[in-house]
Amino acid sequence: MSERVTLQLDNQDALQRLCGPNDQHLKIIEKRLGIAVNARGNEIVVEGEAHDVAVAKDALEQFYELVRRGHPVYPTDIPRGLAIVSKSAGTRLADVFMDTVFVTSGKRRIAPKNLSQKVYIDAIRNQDLTFGIGPAGTGKTYLAMAMAVSALVKNEVKRIILTRPAVEAGEKLGFLPGDMAEKVNPYLRPLYDALYDMLDMVRVQKFMAEQVIEVAPLAFMRGRTLNDAFVILDEAQNTTREQMRMLLTRLGYHTKTVVTGDITQTDLADRSRSGLAHAQRVLRNVNGIALCEFTAEDVVRHPLVMRIVNAYARDDARREAAKKMSEDAPQEEE
């Protein structure tokens, strides 16, 4: 059933920022919901199917409140806001977009961009051990890093420990030039990049020189007890079951741990040995542990990344189905 709704918005500056340059934000809503959205003076008129109009009205009113409070709204925020409104009626956009995790040295505010990221951030706040599992581009590692840096500067922890498994993905470490630190450095580079994105270089180097921030291969964690720390295990799909168990049993008092990875991208020769996939099954119902699972819909990089993830997921499903059919097919007797 068709419906028409008119929103009266009294703040002209906020209205302009809500609509975006050349009404770009309204056009995104039109395209996403298949409705008509037009700005006329201090009004926005929404016409279309009743359900879609209701979603658009709710989203526009909440975005309007955001811009009135000084929060910038970008074109990429519009589809994310629509998804939050349509899928979670009890969640306010302000609770997501204005939940500041950390403000970088360049004064850039890091906050959740969708509902899954908000759930993830809240899980890290409330649990001592959180798993962030899902495809690339969903912000798993970056948000965990922001939470770690925030905890450090607030003196909630005494140090940050960042670790990754150094998996020999196609080439032997022994054949790479340099000492062990130089050999494993390429595996740890993404963690350094995230650090330098949040803190100025001088501060990062000072923290690392004082071992307040430690970046090390997973193998270097064996035999240690990690107290008063924020620990991030990244690329955990490349851990073996033994390595995962080793790290998780290193955790000491006043320590918060985040484990991130994408089970579909393991570099292990035997994919079934992934410590992350095993932990996801074994620890799912353990009290005090949060399992946050992201999907392709949660990708916050270029929209093409979402389509690539979905394409590979379909191909994986097709291969699994073909494999199962082959295994179930009756074998001819010789």
URQUI-V415154 format. One line per field, one symbol per residue. ss: DSSP state (H for helix, E for strand, C for the rest). psi: psi as a letter, one per 20 degrees, with the letter a starting at -180 (. if undefined). A space follows every 10 residues. Layout:
ss->???
psi->???
This chain:
ss->CEEEEEEECC CHHHHHHHHC HHHHHHHHHH HHHCCEEEEE CCEEEEEEEH HHHHHHHHHH HHHHHHHHCC CCCCHHHHHH HHHHHHHCCC CCHHHHHCCE EEECCCCCEE ECCCHHHHHH HHHHHHCCEE EEECCCCCCH HHHHHHHHHH HHHCCCCCEE EEEECCCCCC CCHHHCCCCH HHHHHHHHHH HHHHHHHHCC HHHHHHHHHC CCEEEEEHHH HCCCCECCEE EEEECHHHCE HHHHHHHHCC ECCCCEEEEE ECHHHCCCCC HHHEHHHHHH HHCCCCCCEE EEECCHHHCC CCHHHHHHHH HHHHHHHHHH HHHHHHHHCC CCCC
psi->pqqppppooi ohghgghghr pkkghhhggg ggilrpoppo ckqppppaqg ghgggggggg hhhghghhjj pqpqhhhghg ggggghhnhi pqhhhfhjnp gqorhjkppp rqirhhhggg ghghhiqhpp poparqjjjg gghggghggg hghjkhrirp opqqpnpnmi qphhiqqrag ghhighhigh ggghghhhqq gggghghhhj khppoqqhhi ipiqpnqlro pooqliijqr hgggggghji pbqkpppppq rohikqjqhn hijphghghh ghjgkppipp oopqrhiipj bphhgghggh ghgggghggg ghgghghipp ppq.
